Amino acid sequence: MSKISDFLVWLRARAGAAYVWGAQGQEARADGTLALDGKIIFPSWESWVDKRETGAANAARAKAFIRRKLDSGDASVPLFDCSGLVMRYLQSVAGYFAWDMNAAGLYAACEKLERDALSPGCLLFRHDGKKAYHVGVYLGNGQAVEAYGRDAGVIIRDIDASGKSYWTRFGFLPCLAEPKQYAQVRFALCAGSSVNVREGPGTGHMIVCVAHKGDLMLAAPCEISGWEQVALDQIISGEEFTE
């Protein structure tokens, strides 16, 4: 799998998680504790949410969503905010970043794109003209994933579900780009005492130079009817090419 496909598979699996301000993958457990990476980090997830949230009303909304998930039979509920969802993968899972970033930081780290240049794995931003304040990820086929809010959690929906003015800035993180692939360099070695290098495959073609035993020539990817295609300006004599 590619970097982007790994990223998208991970994001899709987070759909249904809860939204809590500042959360980055912590889990509210049915036994009342809060865990991270399988270890209990706080005795009460409800108290932790109260401390993390921006006010009592928002804490109540977040806790109500989490309780509904736990009451439906979930053993635990992952918790994220918008940038926490993205950074949990980029920082903790894939290790692309050693530091945390909010939506504005992620926007600054991106190569900026126009909407019509979007491809799967690109980041989507809400921007107020001064800074980015919300982030999601484009999944492809007109779909996006985002930690939408306390009443809905992490959702996958149409990119224009809230109108075309909802997402206003777009970017791509260079760390998700695949390494460039280069063709393998191949050489042909002159094994005879001397070999005529001709314009084409066959003795009917004109001789353009002579390769001597030990000469190396930059070879084309394939042979043609038993003849090796070579680059004439890349003949390296055996006397010069020694260890």
N, C-alpha and C positions, 0 to 999 in steps of 0.2 A: 504493500500500500504506500501511497505517497504521503508527504507531510500534510497536505491539505485534506486528503481523504481521511487520514487518522484524526485530524482536528474535527472534521465534520461528524464522523462517527461518534466521537466522544461527546460532542455538543448535543446531538440528537438523543443520546442516552440520558441527558440531564433534563429533558422535557418533563414537566410535572413537579420539578423541585420548587421550593418556596423562595420567596423574595424576603430578604432581611437586609437592611442598610448595613453595608460594610462586611457582609458575609462572603466567604470565599471557600465554600466546600465543607463547612462544618455540618454536622448532622444532629438533628433533634431526634432523640430515641424514644421509643415507647415507654421505657422505664423512667423517663423524666430527665435523663442526663444529656449532656452535649458531648459529642465526640468529634475527633478529627483524625483521619487516617487510622481508624480502628481503636483509638485510645481516648478514654474519657478525659476531657479537658475542663469541664465545668459541671458541678453537681446538678444544676437546674437549667435546662435550655430556656425555660420561660424567663427566668431572672436574667439570663444572658441577653435574650432578645430585648428585654426592658432597658438594659444598659446600652445596647448597640443602637437602638432605634432613635429617630429624631424627635420623638414625642410620644406621649401616652396613647394618643389616638392611632398613630401609625403602628405602634407596638401591638395594640389590640387587634388591628387588622391582620398583621403578620401572624400573630399567634392563633387567630381564628382559622386561617388557612392551614397552618401546620396541624392543628387539632383535627380538622376535617380529614386530612390525609392519614393521620395516625388512627383515628376512629374507624376509617375504612379498612384498616388491617395492615397498613404499612408498618414495618418494624422500625423504620427510621425515615427521616425526610431530609434530603440535602438542602442547604441554605446558600443562597447567592444574592448579590446585587448585580447590576448590569456589568460593571467592569470586573467584578469578582468572578463572574462566570467565565469570562474570556481569560482573565489572568490566572485562574486556577489551572487551566490547561497550559498556557504559555509558560508560566513560571514553575509550577509545582509538578505537572505531569511530564511535559516535554523538555523543560529546562532551558527554554530559549532566552529567558530573562532572569537575572539574579535579583531584580528589584521589582517592587509592586508599582502599578500605574493605575490611575483612574481613567475615565473616558478621555479627558483632555490630554493626558500623557500618551495614551494609545493613538490618538489622532496625530499628535506630534511625531510619533514613531513611524507613521505610515507614509508610503508613497501615495500622493493624492491622485484620485481618479475622477473622471466624469461618470455619471450614472450609467450611460450607455456602454461603458467599458467594464462593468461588473462581471465577475466570474466567481464560481464557488470558492468560499474562503475569504472573500473580501469583507472588510469591516464597514458597517453602516453607522452613521452618527447623526444625532440630533445636535444642532449647533445654533446658538442664539446670536451669532454674528461676532461674538467675542471669544467664546470657547465652546468646545464640545462638552455636553453634559449627560449624554446617554449613548450607549453603544450596543449594537447587535452584530450578527454575522449573517452574511448572505449564504444560503445553502444551495442555490441554484433552482432552476425551474420556477422562478418567481416566489420562492419561499425564504423566510428569514427566521432566525431564532434569537430570542432576547429574554432577559429577565425583566418582564414587563411591569410588574408592580406587586404590591402586597396582597391584592385580592385575586390575582391570577397566577403569580409565580412565573416560572420559566415556560414559555410557550413557543410553538412553531406556528406561523401563520403567513398569509400572503404579505409580500413586501409593501403593498399599498393598502393593507387592511384599514389603516387609519388615515388614508389619503396620501397622495403623492408628495405632499409637503411635510410628511412626518419625518422621513429620513432626508436630510439636506446636504450631508457631506459623505464622501466615500473614500476609502483608501485600502491599500494592500500592504501587509507587513513583509518586508524583505526576508525575514527569518523563515517564512513559509515557502519561499521559492526553492525549487529543486536545484541541485548543483548542475551546472552545464555539462553536457556530455560531449566529449570530443572523440573524433574517429581515431582509432588506434593507428599509429604510424607503422608501416610495414616496409621492409627493405628486400630487394632482390640481390643475391650475391652471385657474382660471376665466378663459376666453378671451372670453366675451361681456360685454356691458355689465352684465348682471345675470342670475343663474340661480337659479331656485327649487330649494331643497333640500327634498326630500319624504321622507316616512316610508318609502317603498318605491319600486320601479322602475315608474313609470307615472304619468300625469297624474291618475289617479283617486285617488292617495294625497294625504294632507293636506300642505300646505306648512308646514314648521317654521321655516325661515329663508330669507334671500336671500344668495347669495354674489355679490360684485361683481367686476368685471374686475380681474385681478391677484391675487385671493385664492388662497392655497394651502390645500389640505385634505389631511389624512392619509388616504390611499387604502387600501382593502382590496386583497387580492391579485388580484382578478379583476373583470371587468365583468359585469353582469347584463342581458342583452337590450339592450345599448347604453347602459345606465345605469351610472354609476360609483358604487360604494358608498364613502361617506366617514364619518369620525368627526366628529360635530357639534361636539365641544368642542375641535377642533384646527384651526378656521379661523383663518388668519393673514392679516390684511388686507394688500393690496399696499402701502399707505402705510407700514405698520410694518415690512414685510419688504423692506428695501432695503439696498444695499451702501454 
